Amino acid sequence: MIYLHKILPLITAPLAVVMFFLVIGTVKKKPVFSAFGLLILLVFSNPIFADWTIKQAEKPFVPIKVAALDKSDFVVVLSGDVARFENGLHILEKSKADKIIVTAGKTPWEKKLNSDGHQYIKIAEQKGIGLEKILITEVVQNTEQEVMEIKKMIPIGSKLTVVTSAVHMKELKCCLKNLVFKLSPSQ
């Protein structure tokens, strides 16, 4: 299932669609297909269009300054980006959360030995952060699995601050909607 979840967006991505129309136009000797493919390429590779689509995908989520965050029980750092973990540590260091939870993200095709979460723990150790303040999930492959593992670790009604990308927040909110947590987004 994880493969389908990751491959399907690649098949429907603009570049794949462009290649499809270029191949059809070339094989069928119909330049209208090739022209349509090039038009799609021009539109989707345009920086103005790209910036607009990113803004649309990120709506309504904007980063919240650490100083503006309410205190939470846990700061949760989803896998994928060391900068997220650094932000999570900053929240912890500013006493805006009691503990930090990192997810042990690792997909089957990654050749790395350790999950993202295990790499984050090594960074925390180097910075002198006490390991008693850091919790790590079991190995996960996607957002839904991350949420299920987080759910196992924390009491119902806990207040969470989540560190992830704005684009990721929509998917995360869908996964969390049936759980009883108070959620503060942070980037």
N, C-alpha and C positions, 0 to 999 in steps of 0.2 A: 504493500500500500504506500509506503514512504516513497518508493520509486515513482509511482504514478503521480503522487502529490507533488513531486519535484520536477518530473519530466513534462507533464501536461502543460504547465505555463510556458515552457520552452517551445513547445509545438505551436502554441497560439500566440507567441510573441511576434511583434511586428517584423523582425528580421526573418523569421521563418515564413511568415505570410508573403513577404517581399520575394524571398527565394522561390516560393511556390509559384507566384505569378511570373517571375522571370523564366523559370523552367518551362511552364506551360506555354508562355509566349514564344520561347525558342523552339520547343518541340513541335508545337502546332503551327508555327510560322504565322502567329497572330500578334503583330506588334502592339495592339491595344492592351493585351495582357501585360506585356513587358513595360509599357508606358505606365499602366496602372500600378505595377509593382514599384517602379521608380518614384511615382508620385507618393506612394505610401512611405517609401524610404525618406524622401525629402521632408514630408510632414513630421514623421516621428523622430527624425534625427535633428530637427530644428531645436536649438537651445531655448527659444521662447516657448515653444510647445512643451518641451520637456520640463521646464521650470513650472509652467502652469499645471501640468498633470501631477507633479510632485506636490504642489500646494494643495491641489484638490484631494489627493490621497491622504495628506496629513491633517486635513480639516477634521474636526475643530481643535485638535490637540496641538498645544504649543509647550515648549519646555517651561518648567516652573523653576524659579531660582530656589536654591537650597534654603536660603534665609526665609523664604515665604512658606515653606512646607510646615505643616503641623507635625508634631511628634507622632510617630507610628511605632507599632510593635516590631515590625519587620520591614527592611528594605529588600525587595526582591530584584535580583539582576538576572534577566533572561540571557541565554547564551548568544554568542554571535559577535561580540565586539568588546575588546579590552577596555575601550573608552567608557563603555557602559559600567564595567566593573569599577573603574577609577571613580566615576560619578557616584556609584553606590558606596564606595569607601569614604568618599567626601561627605556623604549624607550621614554615615555612621560616625565619622570623626567629629562632625558638628552636633552630635547628640540628637539628631532628628529621628533616629531609630535605635532600638535596643540591640537588634541582631540583624545580620545580613544573610539572606538565602541566595545561593547561586545554583543555577541549574547546570547539570552535567550533560550539556548538549554534545552529541557526536553522531554523525550520520554513518551508515554502513560503509560508504565508499571513501571516507576519510582515512588516511593512512597513519594519522597521528596516534601516539600511544595513549595520551591522556585526553580526557574530555575538556571542554572549555572551562567548566567549573573547577576541575583539578588544577588547570593552569592558573586560574584566578586565585586559588588558595595558595599556590607557590608565591604569587605576587604579594599577597597579604602577609605571608611569613617574612618575606624580604623587607616589608615596610614595618614590621614589628607589631602587626595587628594580632591580638590574641585569638587563637583558634576557637576558643569557647564562644566567641561572638559570631562565628561563621558556621552556617549549616549548608550542606550540599545534598542535592537530590540524587536519586538513582540516575543512571544514564538514560537520556531522553533523545528523541529524534525530531520532535516538532512541538509547536505551541500547546496543542491539546495535551500531550504527554507531560509537558512542563507544568501545566496547571494541575493535572491530576497528582503529580508528585508533590507539588507545593501544598495541595489540599491535605495530603497525608501528614504533613509536617507541622501544621499550625492549627491552633484552636479556632473553632468557628467564632466569628465576631471580631477576630483580630483586625487591626488596622494595618493596611499594607501601603507602602510606597513602592511603585514599580518603576524600574529603570529599563527603558527600551526605546526603540525608535517610534516616532509619531505614526509612521505607516503601520507598524506592528500593533499599535494600540487597538485598532478596530478589531482585529482578529482576537487579541487578548480579551477584550471586553466581551466578545461573543462567548468565549470559553468560560469566562468568569461569571456570566450573567445568572447562572443558577446557583452560585455559591454565595454565602452570606459573608462578604468582606466589604470593608470600606476601602475604597481605592483612591490613591493620589498618584496621578501620572507625573513622572519626572524624566528628564532626559539628561 
